[in-house]
Amino acid sequence: MEPADGQGFEMLAASLRADNADLPTFLEILAGKLADALPGLVTVKRSGGLFAKRKPVAQIDVSVDDRRFTATVRGPVVDTFVAHEVRGVRLSGDAVPLDAWLSQLGQSLNEFAERSAVGSAALRRLLS
């Protein structure tokens, strides 16, 4: 699927949600794919202590251009937030539902891929 079609990431996210009704599994897969495809743009924080066998995803941060996408796990709930930042200073931000967060993230990644060969290669890795 070509990155410029505007639907690739949304289709990936939808297929992950359909295959994994379990939210923690969905977040693990999403965090892994984003971190592998976009090193330097993605930060994944994990919960659990030093000796914990399992360290589930606690937060995913993705910075694309002037947007920061944050998903934070709070018990069985995932809080998702989209902020507009310039040079690390948050100018505005909104809490959004998970589906809207995924849609806006997909749109930003597609725009990033259209402007940059590095972004295009990263989006192809994410979708593979």
C-alpha positions in Angstrom: 0.0 0.0 0.0 1.4 3.4 -0.9 1.9 5.8 2.0 0.3 8.7 0.0 -3.1 7.0 -0.2 -4.1 8.5 3.2 -5.6 5.3 4.5 -2.6 2.9 5.1 -2.1 3.7 8.8 -5.8 3.8 9.6 -6.2 0.4 7.9 -3.3 -1.0 9.9 -4.8 0.4 13.2 -8.2 -1.0 12.3 -6.9 -4.4 11.6 -4.9 -4.4 14.8 -8.1 -3.5 16.8 -10.1 -6.1 15.0 -7.5 -8.8 15.6 -6.9 -7.8 19.2 -10.1 -6.9 21.1 -7.7 -6.9 24.1 -6.5 -3.2 24.5 -3.1 -4.0 26.2 -2.2 -6.3 23.3 -3.3 -3.7 20.8 -1.1 -1.1 22.5 1.9 -3.4 22.7 1.7 -4.1 18.9 1.1 -0.4 18.1 4.0 0.8 20.3 6.4 -1.8 18.8 5.5 -0.9 15.2 5.7 2.8 15.8 9.0 2.6 17.7 10.5 0.4 15.0 9.4 2.5 12.1 9.9 5.9 13.6 13.0 5.9 15.9 13.7 9.3 17.3 10.0 10.3 16.9 8.5 7.8 19.3 8.9 7.3 23.0 7.4 4.3 24.7 7.2 4.3 28.5 6.5 1.0 30.3 5.2 0.3 33.7 6.4 -2.3 36.1 9.3 -2.5 38.5 12.9 -3.4 38.0 12.2 -7.1 38.5 8.8 -7.3 36.9 8.6 -10.1 34.3 6.1 -8.2 32.2 6.4 -4.5 31.5 3.2 -3.3 29.7 3.0 -0.1 27.8 2.1 2.8 30.1 2.5 5.7 27.5 3.2 6.2 23.8 4.4 9.6 22.6 4.7 10.3 18.9 6.1 13.7 17.7 5.4 14.5 14.0 6.3 18.0 12.9 4.5 20.4 15.3 2.1 17.7 16.7 2.5 15.5 19.7 0.3 12.4 20.0 0.1 10.9 23.5 -1.7 7.8 24.6 -1.6 7.1 28.3 -2.8 3.9 30.0 -4.8 4.5 33.1 -6.0 1.1 34.4 -8.4 -0.3 31.8 -8.7 3.1 30.1 -6.5 4.8 27.5 -6.4 8.6 27.5 -5.4 10.0 24.2 -4.3 13.6 23.6 -3.2 15.6 20.6 -1.1 18.8 21.2 0.3 21.5 19.0 3.9 22.2 20.0 6.6 24.5 18.8 10.1 24.0 20.0 8.9 21.9 22.9 6.3 24.5 24.1 2.7 23.3 24.0 0.5 25.9 22.4 -2.7 24.0 22.5 -4.0 20.5 22.9 -7.2 18.4 23.2 -8.2 15.1 24.6 -9.7 13.0 21.8 -11.2 9.5 21.5 -8.8 6.7 20.6 -10.3 6.4 17.0 -9.8 10.1 16.4 -6.3 9.9 17.8 -5.4 7.1 15.5 -7.0 8.9 12.5 -5.1 12.2 13.2 -1.9 10.3 13.8 -2.3 8.5 10.5 -3.0 11.7 8.7 0.1 13.4 10.2 2.2 10.4 9.3 1.0 10.4 5.7 1.7 14.1 5.4 5.2 13.5 6.8 5.7 10.7 4.3 4.7 12.9 1.4 7.3 15.6 2.3 10.2 13.4 3.2 11.9 10.3 1.8 12.8 9.3 5.3 9.2 9.7 6.3 8.1 7.7 3.3 10.5 4.8 4.2 9.4 4.9 7.8 5.7 4.7 6.9 6.4 1.7 4.5 8.2 0.0 7.5 5.2 0.7 9.7 2.7 -0.7 7.2 4.7 -3.9 6.5 
